[in-house]
Amino acid sequence: MEKAKRWVDDMLDLYLAAKRLGDDTWAESIMNTLEAGYEASKQTEQAREESMREKRMLEIDARLTELRKEFEQATSVKTRQQLYEVAIKLQVERAQLEEERKHHRDSINQS
């Protein structure tokens, strides 16, 4: 993150230098480079978030599979109830992640 901040600071210094020199073409080129860097950074962050969402969904799926097995083997009503409650919470979390993923894809399609 520090490297990206330094890059932006350096580009802004160059932009200011170009403006002081009256070189509007150079200043515009620097601004275009900054905008492209911002877009690339934003896409990288979105990809990272999507990857984290996918990983969490896989973890939830694996845990739900474990819970089903535990539920089948449980002998007491209390244990089954506890497993059921955990499963419901995980299913709600998974549904929220699915909604986030859908929202993200919709926003990409609208771009």
Backbone atoms as SQL, in Angstrom:
CREATE TABLE atoms (id INTEGER PRIMARY KEY, chain TEXT, resi INTEGER, resn TEXT, atom TEXT, x REAL, y REAL, z REAL);
INSERT INTO atoms VALUES
  (1, 'A', 1, 'MET', 'N', 0.820, -1.185, 0.000),
  (2, 'A', 1, 'MET', 'CA', 0.000, 0.000, 0.000),
  (3, 'A', 1, 'MET', 'C', 0.867, 1.252, 0.000),
  (4, 'A', 2, 'GLU', 'N', 1.942, 1.228, 0.751),
  (5, 'A', 2, 'GLU', 'CA', 2.855, 2.378, 0.826),
  (6, 'A', 2, 'GLU', 'C', 3.444, 2.681, -0.557),
  (7, 'A', 3, 'LYS', 'N', 3.750, 1.640, -1.306),
  (8, 'A', 3, 'LYS', 'CA', 4.319, 1.822, -2.640),
  (9, 'A', 3, 'LYS', 'C', 3.322, 2.536, -3.561),
  (10, 'A', 4, 'ALA', 'N', 2.056, 2.160, -3.471),
  (11, 'A', 4, 'ALA', 'CA', 1.022, 2.792, -4.292),
  (12, 'A', 4, 'ALA', 'C', 0.862, 4.262, -3.905),
  (13, 'A', 5, 'LYS', 'N', 0.905, 4.537, -2.620),
  (14, 'A', 5, 'LYS', 'CA', 0.771, 5.921, -2.153),
  (15, 'A', 5, 'LYS', 'C', 1.936, 6.769, -2.664),
  (16, 'A', 6, 'ARG', 'N', 3.141, 6.219, -2.601),
  (17, 'A', 6, 'ARG', 'CA', 4.316, 6.960, -3.103),
  (18, 'A', 6, 'ARG', 'C', 4.173, 7.219, -4.602),
  (19, 'A', 7, 'TRP', 'N', 3.677, 6.218, -5.338),
  (20, 'A', 7, 'TRP', 'CA', 3.501, 6.385, -6.784),
  (21, 'A', 7, 'TRP', 'C', 2.535, 7.528, -7.067),
  (22, 'A', 8, 'VAL', 'N', 1.401, 7.558, -6.356),
  (23, 'A', 8, 'VAL', 'CA', 0.420, 8.623, -6.551),
  (24, 'A', 8, 'VAL', 'C', 1.039, 9.972, -6.191),
  (25, 'A', 9, 'ASP', 'N', 1.750, 10.046, -5.072),
  (26, 'A', 9, 'ASP', 'CA', 2.401, 11.302, -4.671),
  (27, 'A', 9, 'ASP', 'C', 3.383, 11.773, -5.742),
  (28, 'A', 10, 'ASP', 'N', 4.184, 10.846, -6.270),
  (29, 'A', 10, 'ASP', 'CA', 5.151, 11.202, -7.318),
  (30, 'A', 10, 'ASP', 'C', 4.441, 11.702, -8.578),
  (31, 'A', 11, 'MET', 'N', 3.349, 11.019, -8.944),
  (32, 'A', 11, 'MET', 'CA', 2.616, 11.434, -10.143),
  (33, 'A', 11, 'MET', 'C', 1.989, 12.814, -9.936),
  (34, 'A', 12, 'LEU', 'N', 1.483, 13.068, -8.744),
  (35, 'A', 12, 'LEU', 'CA', 0.914, 14.389, -8.473),
  (36, 'A', 12, 'LEU', 'C', 1.985, 15.474, -8.489),
  (37, 'A', 13, 'ASP', 'N', 3.177, 15.157, -7.995),
  (38, 'A', 13, 'ASP', 'CA', 4.289, 16.111, -8.073),
  (39, 'A', 13, 'ASP', 'C', 4.627, 16.414, -9.525),
  (40, 'A', 14, 'LEU', 'N', 4.646, 15.366, -10.359),
  (41, 'A', 14, 'LEU', 'CA', 4.913, 15.575, -11.786),
  (42, 'A', 14, 'LEU', 'C', 3.806, 16.413, -12.433),
  (43, 'A', 15, 'TYR', 'N', 2.580, 16.145, -12.044),
  (44, 'A', 15, 'TYR', 'CA', 1.450, 16.911, -12.577),
  (45, 'A', 15, 'TYR', 'C', 1.594, 18.397, -12.238),
  (46, 'A', 16, 'LEU', 'N', 1.911, 18.663, -10.983),
  (47, 'A', 16, 'LEU', 'CA', 2.091, 20.057, -10.576),
  (48, 'A', 16, 'LEU', 'C', 3.251, 20.714, -11.321),
  (49, 'A', 17, 'ALA', 'N', 4.325, 19.955, -11.524),
  (50, 'A', 17, 'ALA', 'CA', 5.469, 20.485, -12.276),
  (51, 'A', 17, 'ALA', 'C', 5.052, 20.804, -13.703),
  (52, 'A', 18, 'ALA', 'N', 4.292, 19.917, -14.318),
  (53, 'A', 18, 'ALA', 'CA', 3.834, 20.141, -15.694),
  (54, 'A', 18, 'ALA', 'C', 2.952, 21.387, -15.762),
  (55, 'A', 19, 'LYS', 'N', 2.080, 21.567, -14.768),
  (56, 'A', 19, 'LYS', 'CA', 1.211, 22.737, -14.749),
  (57, 'A', 19, 'LYS', 'C', 2.024, 24.025, -14.573),
  (58, 'A', 20, 'ARG', 'N', 3.033, 23.961, -13.677),
  (59, 'A', 20, 'ARG', 'CA', 3.874, 25.149, -13.461),
  (60, 'A', 20, 'ARG', 'C', 4.641, 25.517, -14.728),
  (61, 'A', 21, 'LEU', 'N', 5.029, 24.496, -15.490),
  (62, 'A', 21, 'LEU', 'CA', 5.753, 24.742, -16.738),
  (63, 'A', 21, 'LEU', 'C', 4.818, 25.128, -17.874),
  (64, 'A', 22, 'GLY', 'N', 3.520, 24.987, -17.639),
  (65, 'A', 22, 'GLY', 'CA', 2.551, 25.334, -18.682),
  (66, 'A', 22, 'GLY', 'C', 2.413, 24.256, -19.738),
  (67, 'A', 23, 'ASP', 'N', 2.864, 23.055, -19.443),
  (68, 'A', 23, 'ASP', 'CA', 2.797, 21.953, -20.408),
  (69, 'A', 23, 'ASP', 'C', 1.504, 21.161, -20.168),
  (70, 'A', 24, 'ASP', 'N', 0.423, 21.644, -20.782),
  (71, 'A', 24, 'ASP', 'CA', -0.888, 21.025, -20.569),
  (72, 'A', 24, 'ASP', 'C', -0.959, 19.612, -21.140),
  (73, 'A', 25, 'THR', 'N', -0.256, 19.348, -22.204),
  (74, 'A', 25, 'THR', 'CA', -0.247, 18.005, -22.800),
  (75, 'A', 25, 'THR', 'C', 0.359, 17.005, -21.821),
  (76, 'A', 26, 'TRP', 'N', 1.479, 17.382, -21.220),
  (77, 'A', 26, 'TRP', 'CA', 2.138, 16.509, -20.241),
  (78, 'A', 26, 'TRP', 'C', 1.245, 16.328, -19.013),
  (79, 'A', 27, 'ALA', 'N', 0.650, 17.425, -18.551),
  (80, 'A', 27, 'ALA', 'CA', -0.233, 17.358, -17.382),
  (81, 'A', 27, 'ALA', 'C', -1.421, 16.433, -17.655),
  (82, 'A', 28, 'GLU', 'N', -1.985, 16.536, -18.850),
  (83, 'A', 28, 'GLU', 'CA', -3.114, 15.657, -19.203),
  (84, 'A', 28, 'GLU', 'C', -2.672, 14.190, -19.266),
  (85, 'A', 29, 'SER', 'N', -1.488, 13.965, -19.805),
  (86, 'A', 29, 'SER', 'CA', -0.946, 12.606, -19.872),
  (87, 'A', 29, 'SER', 'C', -0.765, 12.019, -18.469),
  (88, 'A', 30, 'ILE', 'N', -0.260, 12.827, -17.560),
  (89, 'A', 30, 'ILE', 'CA', -0.067, 12.378, -16.171),
  (90, 'A', 30, 'ILE', 'C', -1.421, 12.074, -15.527),
  (91, 'A', 31, 'MET', 'N', -2.401, 12.944, -15.762),
  (92, 'A', 31, 'MET', 'CA', -3.728, 12.723, -15.188),
  (93, 'A', 31, 'MET', 'C', -4.347, 11.442, -15.754),
  (94, 'A', 32, 'ASN', 'N', -4.165, 11.194, -17.035),
  (95, 'A', 32, 'ASN', 'CA', -4.679, 9.956, -17.638),
  (96, 'A', 32, 'ASN', 'C', -4.015, 8.728, -17.015),
  (97, 'A', 33, 'THR', 'N', -2.724, 8.832, -16.754),
  (98, 'A', 33, 'THR', 'CA', -1.990, 7.731, -16.113),
  (99, 'A', 33, 'THR', 'C', -2.512, 7.496, -14.698),
  (100, 'A', 34, 'LEU', 'N', -2.761, 8.578, -13.971),
  (101, 'A', 34, 'LEU', 'CA', -3.324, 8.455, -12.618),
  (102, 'A', 34, 'LEU', 'C', -4.703, 7.792, -12.651),
  (103, 'A', 35, 'GLU', 'N', -5.537, 8.208, -13.586),
  (104, 'A', 35, 'GLU', 'CA', -6.876, 7.624, -13.692),
  (105, 'A', 35, 'GLU', 'C', -6.802, 6.141, -14.042),
  (106, 'A', 36, 'ALA', 'N', -5.899, 5.787, -14.946),
  (107, 'A', 36, 'ALA', 'CA', -5.737, 4.376, -15.319),
  (108, 'A', 36, 'ALA', 'C', -5.235, 3.561, -14.125),
  (109, 'A', 37, 'GLY', 'N', -4.321, 4.137, -13.364),
  (110, 'A', 37, 'GLY', 'CA', -3.815, 3.464, -12.169),
  (111, 'A', 37, 'GLY', 'C', -4.902, 3.269, -11.135),
  (112, 'A', 38, 'TYR', 'N', -5.764, 4.265, -10.990),
  (113, 'A', 38, 'TYR', 'CA', -6.883, 4.162, -10.055),
  (114, 'A', 38, 'TYR', 'C', -7.835, 3.048, -10.473),
  (115, 'A', 39, 'GLU', 'N', -8.162, 2.998, -11.760),
  (116, 'A', 39, 'GLU', 'CA', -9.072, 1.963, -12.262),
  (117, 'A', 39, 'GLU', 'C', -8.475, 0.571, -12.062),
  (118, 'A', 40, 'ALA', 'N', -7.182, 0.441, -12.347),
  (119, 'A', 40, 'ALA', 'CA', -6.524, -0.859, -12.163),
  (120, 'A', 40, 'ALA', 'C', -6.534, -1.260, -10.693),
  (121, 'A', 41, 'SER', 'N', -6.296, -0.298, -9.821),
  (122, 'A', 41, 'SER', 'CA', -6.307, -0.561, -8.385),
  (123, 'A', 41, 'SER', 'C', -7.697, -0.976, -7.924),
  (124, 'A', 42, 'LYS', 'N', -8.704, -0.296, -8.432),
  (125, 'A', 42, 'LYS', 'CA', -10.086, -0.607, -8.070),
  (126, 'A', 42, 'LYS', 'C', -10.454, -2.019, -8.536),
  (127, 'A', 43, 'GLN', 'N', -10.046, -2.384, -9.739),
  (128, 'A', 43, 'GLN', 'CA', -10.334, -3.720, -10.258),
  (129, 'A', 43, 'GLN', 'C', -9.620, -4.796, -9.445),
  (130, 'A', 44, 'THR', 'N', -8.385, -4.509, -9.046),
  (131, 'A', 44, 'THR', 'CA', -7.636, -5.456, -8.226),
  (132, 'A', 44, 'THR', 'C', -8.324, -5.660, -6.884),
  (133, 'A', 45, 'GLU', 'N', -8.791, -4.587, -6.280),
  (134, 'A', 45, 'GLU', 'CA', -9.490, -4.675, -5.000),
  (135, 'A', 45, 'GLU', 'C', -10.796, -5.452, -5.144),
  (136, 'A', 46, 'GLN', 'N', -11.526, -5.207, -6.224),
  (137, 'A', 46, 'GLN', 'CA', -12.775, -5.927, -6.450),
  (138, 'A', 46, 'GLN', 'C', -12.507, -7.422, -6.652),
  (139, 'A', 47, 'ALA', 'N', -11.449, -7.755, -7.377),
  (140, 'A', 47, 'ALA', 'CA', -11.093, -9.152, -7.586),
  (141, 'A', 47, 'ALA', 'C', -10.705, -9.814, -6.265),
  (142, 'A', 48, 'ARG', 'N', -9.990, -9.083, -5.417),
  (143, 'A', 48, 'ARG', 'CA', -9.600, -9.610, -4.110),
  (144, 'A', 48, 'ARG', 'C', -10.838, -9.865, -3.246),
  (145, 'A', 49, 'GLU', 'N', -11.758, -8.925, -3.264),
  (146, 'A', 49, 'GLU', 'CA', -12.997, -9.092, -2.493),
  (147, 'A', 49, 'GLU', 'C', -13.795, -10.289, -3.001),
  (148, 'A', 50, 'GLU', 'N', -13.877, -10.438, -4.309),
  (149, 'A', 50, 'GLU', 'CA', -14.608, -11.569, -4.890),
  (150, 'A', 50, 'GLU', 'C', -13.941, -12.888, -4.515),
  (151, 'A', 51, 'SER', 'N', -12.636, -12.906, -4.527),
  (152, 'A', 51, 'SER', 'CA', -11.899, -14.108, -4.142),
  (153, 'A', 51, 'SER', 'C', -12.152, -14.471, -2.679),
  (154, 'A', 52, 'MET', 'N', -12.164, -13.466, -1.825),
  (155, 'A', 52, 'MET', 'CA', -12.436, -13.695, -0.404),
  (156, 'A', 52, 'MET', 'C', -13.863, -14.210, -0.190),
  (157, 'A', 53, 'ARG', 'N', -14.813, -13.653, -0.966),
  (158, 'A', 53, 'ARG', 'CA', -16.199, -14.113, -0.886),
  (159, 'A', 53, 'ARG', 'C', -16.308, -15.578, -1.297),
  (160, 'A', 54, 'GLU', 'N', -15.664, -15.913, -2.417),
  (161, 'A', 54, 'GLU', 'CA', -15.705, -17.286, -2.909),
  (162, 'A', 54, 'GLU', 'C', -15.077, -18.255, -1.907),
  (163, 'A', 55, 'LYS', 'N', -13.973, -17.844, -1.317),
  (164, 'A', 55, 'LYS', 'CA', -13.303, -18.689, -0.322),
  (165, 'A', 55, 'LYS', 'C', -14.214, -18.920, 0.878),
  (166, 'A', 56, 'ARG', 'N', -14.851, -17.852, 1.359),
  (167, 'A', 56, 'ARG', 'CA', -15.738, -17.990, 2.515),
  (168, 'A', 56, 'ARG', 'C', -16.930, -18.881, 2.177),
  (169, 'A', 57, 'MET', 'N', -17.462, -18.767, 0.962),
  (170, 'A', 57, 'MET', 'CA', -18.580, -19.614, 0.568),
  (171, 'A', 57, 'MET', 'C', -18.177, -21.088, 0.547),
  (172, 'A', 58, 'LEU', 'N', -16.980, -21.368, 0.081),
  (173, 'A', 58, 'LEU', 'CA', -16.488, -22.753, 0.093),
  (174, 'A', 58, 'LEU', 'C', -16.326, -23.262, 1.519),
  (175, 'A', 59, 'GLU', 'N', -15.830, -22.395, 2.406),
  (176, 'A', 59, 'GLU', 'CA', -15.696, -22.773, 3.817),
  (177, 'A', 59, 'GLU', 'C', -17.066, -23.076, 4.425),
  (178, 'A', 60, 'ILE', 'N', -18.037, -22.247, 4.109),
  (179, 'A', 60, 'ILE', 'CA', -19.387, -22.457, 4.628),
  (180, 'A', 60, 'ILE', 'C', -19.957, -23.767, 4.104),
  (181, 'A', 61, 'ASP', 'N', -19.782, -24.017, 2.805),
  (182, 'A', 61, 'ASP', 'CA', -20.282, -25.262, 2.227),
  (183, 'A', 61, 'ASP', 'C', -19.673, -26.479, 2.910),
  (184, 'A', 62, 'ALA', 'N', -18.372, -26.411, 3.150),
  (185, 'A', 62, 'ALA', 'CA', -17.692, -27.533, 3.813),
  (186, 'A', 62, 'ALA', 'C', -18.224, -27.711, 5.234),
  (187, 'A', 63, 'ARG', 'N', -18.414, -26.601, 5.934),
  (188, 'A', 63, 'ARG', 'CA', -18.912, -26.690, 7.315),
  (189, 'A', 63, 'ARG', 'C', -20.346, -27.205, 7.346),
  (190, 'A', 64, 'LEU', 'N', -21.176, -26.788, 6.381),
  (191, 'A', 64, 'LEU', 'CA', -22.543, -27.281, 6.320),
  (192, 'A', 64, 'LEU', 'C', -22.571, -28.793, 6.074),
  (193, 'A', 65, 'THR', 'N', -21.670, -29.281, 5.250),
  (194, 'A', 65, 'THR', 'CA', -21.567, -30.721, 5.017),
  (195, 'A', 65, 'THR', 'C', -21.204, -31.445, 6.306),
  (196, 'A', 66, 'GLU', 'N', -20.247, -30.890, 7.047),
  (197, 'A', 66, 'GLU', 'CA', -19.870, -31.474, 8.341),
  (198, 'A', 66, 'GLU', 'C', -21.054, -31.465, 9.313),
  (199, 'A', 67, 'LEU', 'N', -21.773, -30.349, 9.335),
  (200, 'A', 67, 'LEU', 'CA', -22.910, -30.237, 10.241),
  (201, 'A', 67, 'LEU', 'C', -23.997, -31.266, 9.918),
  (202, 'A', 68, 'ARG', 'N', -24.231, -31.528, 8.626),
  (203, 'A', 68, 'ARG', 'CA', -25.224, -32.533, 8.244),
  (204, 'A', 68, 'ARG', 'C', -24.845, -33.908, 8.797),
  (205, 'A', 69, 'LYS', 'N', -23.564, -34.237, 8.663),
  (206, 'A', 69, 'LYS', 'CA', -23.084, -35.515, 9.180),
  (207, 'A', 69, 'LYS', 'C', -23.228, -35.578, 10.702),
  (208, 'A', 70, 'GLU', 'N', -22.844, -34.492, 11.369),
  (209, 'A', 70, 'GLU', 'CA', -22.971, -34.443, 12.828),
  (210, 'A', 70, 'GLU', 'C', -24.436, -34.546, 13.251),
  (211, 'A', 71, 'PHE', 'N', -25.307, -33.891, 12.491),
  (212, 'A', 71, 'PHE', 'CA', -26.735, -33.919, 12.793),
  (213, 'A', 71, 'PHE', 'C', -27.271, -35.347, 12.694),
  (214, 'A', 72, 'GLU', 'N', -26.871, -36.060, 11.652),
  (215, 'A', 72, 'GLU', 'CA', -27.314, -37.443, 11.464),
  (216, 'A', 72, 'GLU', 'C', -26.835, -38.353, 12.590),
  (217, 'A', 73, 'GLN', 'N', -25.675, -38.057, 13.142),
  (218, 'A', 73, 'GLN', 'CA', -25.101, -38.895, 14.192),
  (219, 'A', 73, 'GLN', 'C', -25.513, -38.455, 15.599),
  (220, 'A', 74, 'ALA', 'N', -26.080, -37.274, 15.701),
  (221, 'A', 74, 'ALA', 'CA', -26.451, -36.761, 17.020),
  (222, 'A', 74, 'ALA', 'C', -27.579, -37.597, 17.617),
  (223, 'A', 75, 'THR', 'N', -27.472, -37.824, 18.899),
  (224, 'A', 75, 'THR', 'CA', -28.480, -38.649, 19.571),
  (225, 'A', 75, 'THR', 'C', -29.439, -37.836, 20.430),
  (226, 'A', 76, 'SER', 'N', -29.025, -36.651, 20.826),
  (227, 'A', 76, 'SER', 'CA', -29.917, -35.863, 21.687),
  (228, 'A', 76, 'SER', 'C', -30.588, -34.740, 20.896),
  (229, 'A', 77, 'VAL', 'N', -31.759, -34.397, 21.324),
  (230, 'A', 77, 'VAL', 'CA', -32.527, -33.316, 20.702),
  (231, 'A', 77, 'VAL', 'C', -31.788, -31.986, 20.875),
  (232, 'A', 78, 'LYS', 'N', -31.202, -31.797, 22.044),
  (233, 'A', 78, 'LYS', 'CA', -30.480, -30.553, 22.323),
  (234, 'A', 78, 'LYS', 'C', -29.312, -30.378, 21.350),
  (235, 'A', 79, 'THR', 'N', -28.553, -31.434, 21.131),
  (236, 'A', 79, 'THR', 'CA', -27.414, -31.367, 20.202),
  (237, 'A', 79, 'THR', 'C', -27.903, -31.073, 18.791),
  (238, 'A', 80, 'ARG', 'N', -28.968, -31.745, 18.377),
  (239, 'A', 80, 'ARG', 'CA', -29.526, -31.504, 17.040),
  (240, 'A', 80, 'ARG', 'C', -29.996, -30.055, 16.899),
  (241, 'A', 81, 'GLN', 'N', -30.606, -29.537, 17.935),
  (242, 'A', 81, 'GLN', 'CA', -31.081, -28.150, 17.913),
  (243, 'A', 81, 'GLN', 'C', -29.905, -27.182, 17.767),
  (244, 'A', 82, 'GLN', 'N', -28.826, -27.426, 18.499),
  (245, 'A', 82, 'GLN', 'CA', -27.642, -26.567, 18.414),
  (246, 'A', 82, 'GLN', 'C', -27.030, -26.628, 17.018),
  (247, 'A', 83, 'LEU', 'N', -26.928, -27.828, 16.466),
  (248, 'A', 83, 'LEU', 'CA', -26.378, -27.976, 15.114),
  (249, 'A', 83, 'LEU', 'C', -27.260, -27.275, 14.085),
  (250, 'A', 84, 'TYR', 'N', -28.553, -27.385, 14.263),
  (251, 'A', 84, 'TYR', 'CA', -29.506, -26.745, 13.369),
  (252, 'A', 84, 'TYR', 'C', -29.342, -25.225, 13.406),
  (253, 'A', 85, 'GLU', 'N', -29.191, -24.665, 14.597),
  (254, 'A', 85, 'GLU', 'CA', -29.023, -23.215, 14.742),
  (255, 'A', 85, 'GLU', 'C', -27.740, -22.731, 14.069),
  (256, 'A', 86, 'VAL', 'N', -26.662, -23.484, 14.225),
  (257, 'A', 86, 'VAL', 'CA', -25.398, -23.131, 13.567),
  (258, 'A', 86, 'VAL', 'C', -25.576, -23.180, 12.049),
  (259, 'A', 87, 'ALA', 'N', -26.261, -24.222, 11.582),
  (260, 'A', 87, 'ALA', 'CA', -26.477, -24.368, 10.137),
  (261, 'A', 87, 'ALA', 'C', -27.300, -23.213, 9.582),
  (262, 'A', 88, 'ILE', 'N', -28.304, -22.795, 10.311),
  (263, 'A', 88, 'ILE', 'CA', -29.134, -21.671, 9.857),
  (264, 'A', 88, 'ILE', 'C', -28.298, -20.401, 9.747),
  (265, 'A', 89, 'LYS', 'N', -27.479, -20.131, 10.746),
  (266, 'A', 89, 'LYS', 'CA', -26.616, -18.936, 10.711),
  (267, 'A', 89, 'LYS', 'C', -25.682, -18.979, 9.506),
  (268, 'A', 90, 'LEU', 'N', -25.116, -20.139, 9.232),
  (269, 'A', 90, 'LEU', 'CA', -24.223, -20.273, 8.081),
  (270, 'A', 90, 'LEU', 'C', -24.977, -20.093, 6.766),
  (271, 'A', 91, 'GLN', 'N', -26.193, -20.614, 6.703),
  (272, 'A', 91, 'GLN', 'CA', -26.982, -20.452, 5.482),
  (273, 'A', 91, 'GLN', 'C', -27.353, -18.988, 5.248),
  (274, 'A', 92, 'VAL', 'N', -27.631, -18.270, 6.317),
  (275, 'A', 92, 'VAL', 'CA', -27.925, -16.837, 6.195),
  (276, 'A', 92, 'VAL', 'C', -26.683, -16.096, 5.702),
  (277, 'A', 93, 'GLU', 'N', -25.528, -16.412, 6.280),
  (278, 'A', 93, 'GLU', 'CA', -24.284, -15.771, 5.846),
  (279, 'A', 93, 'GLU', 'C', -24.008, -16.074, 4.375),
  (280, 'A', 94, 'ARG', 'N', -24.238, -17.319, 3.981),
  (281, 'A', 94, 'ARG', 'CA', -23.991, -17.704, 2.585),
  (282, 'A', 94, 'ARG', 'C', -24.934, -16.954, 1.648),
  (283, 'A', 95, 'ALA', 'N', -26.187, -16.798, 2.050),
  (284, 'A', 95, 'ALA', 'CA', -27.154, -16.053, 1.244),
  (285, 'A', 95, 'ALA', 'C', -26.724, -14.596, 1.099),
  (286, 'A', 96, 'GLN', 'N', -26.191, -14.021, 2.167),
  (287, 'A', 96, 'GLN', 'CA', -25.703, -12.637, 2.097),
  (288, 'A', 96, 'GLN', 'C', -24.522, -12.533, 1.132),
  (289, 'A', 97, 'LEU', 'N', -23.618, -13.511, 1.184),
  (290, 'A', 97, 'LEU', 'CA', -22.478, -13.516, 0.268),
  (291, 'A', 97, 'LEU', 'C', -22.943, -13.661, -1.179),
  (292, 'A', 98, 'GLU', 'N', -23.936, -14.503, -1.397),
  (293, 'A', 98, 'GLU', 'CA', -24.506, -14.663, -2.745),
  (294, 'A', 98, 'GLU', 'C', -25.097, -13.349, -3.237),
  (295, 'A', 99, 'GLU', 'N', -25.786, -12.649, -2.353),
  (296, 'A', 99, 'GLU', 'CA', -26.384, -11.360, -2.719),
  (297, 'A', 99, 'GLU', 'C', -25.295, -10.341, -3.055),
  (298, 'A', 100, 'GLU', 'N', -24.225, -10.316, -2.268),
  (299, 'A', 100, 'GLU', 'CA', -23.101, -9.417, -2.561),
  (300, 'A', 100, 'GLU', 'C', -22.493, -9.748, -3.922),
  (301, 'A', 101, 'ARG', 'N', -22.332, -11.031, -4.187),
  (302, 'A', 101, 'ARG', 'CA', -21.755, -11.447, -5.474),
  (303, 'A', 101, 'ARG', 'C', -22.662, -11.034, -6.622),
  (304, 'A', 102, 'LYS', 'N', -23.966, -11.227, -6.462),
  (305, 'A', 102, 'LYS', 'CA', -24.921, -10.832, -7.499),
  (306, 'A', 102, 'LYS', 'C', -24.869, -9.323, -7.722),
  (307, 'A', 103, 'HIS', 'N', -24.840, -8.562, -6.631),
  (308, 'A', 103, 'HIS', 'CA', -24.773, -7.101, -6.722),
  (309, 'A', 103, 'HIS', 'C', -23.500, -6.676, -7.458),
  (310, 'A', 104, 'HIS', 'N', -22.382, -7.311, -7.121),
  (311, 'A', 104, 'HIS', 'CA', -21.105, -6.993, -7.761),
  (312, 'A', 104, 'HIS', 'C', -21.171, -7.284, -9.258),
  (313, 'A', 105, 'ARG', 'N', -21.702, -8.436, -9.626),
  (314, 'A', 105, 'ARG', 'CA', -21.800, -8.793, -11.052),
  (315, 'A', 105, 'ARG', 'C', -22.739, -7.864, -11.788),
  (316, 'A', 106, 'ASP', 'N', -23.846, -7.484, -11.154),
  (317, 'A', 106, 'ASP', 'CA', -24.777, -6.550, -11.781),
  (318, 'A', 106, 'ASP', 'C', -24.110, -5.208, -12.039),
  (319, 'A', 107, 'SER', 'N', -23.295, -4.752, -11.071),
  (320, 'A', 107, 'SER', 'CA', -22.623, -3.461, -11.238),
  (321, 'A', 107, 'SER', 'C', -21.597, -3.529, -12.360),
  (322, 'A', 108, 'ILE', 'N', -20.966, -4.681, -12.536),
  (323, 'A', 108, 'ILE', 'CA', -20.011, -4.839, -13.644),
  (324, 'A', 108, 'ILE', 'C', -20.739, -4.833, -14.968),
  (325, 'A', 109, 'ASN', 'N', -21.874, -5.516, -15.030),
  (326, 'A', 109, 'ASN', 'CA', -22.648, -5.577, -16.276),
  (327, 'A', 109, 'ASN', 'C', -23.220, -4.225, -16.673),
  (328, 'A', 110, 'GLN', 'N', -23.478, -3.370, -15.700),
  (329, 'A', 110, 'GLN', 'CA', -24.014, -2.045, -15.997),
  (330, 'A', 110, 'GLN', 'C', -22.936, -1.079, -16.463),
  (331, 'A', 111, 'SER', 'N', -21.672, -1.420, -16.215),
  (332, 'A', 111, 'SER', 'CA', -20.572, -0.533, -16.599),
  (333, 'A', 111, 'SER', 'C', -20.323, -0.549, -18.084);
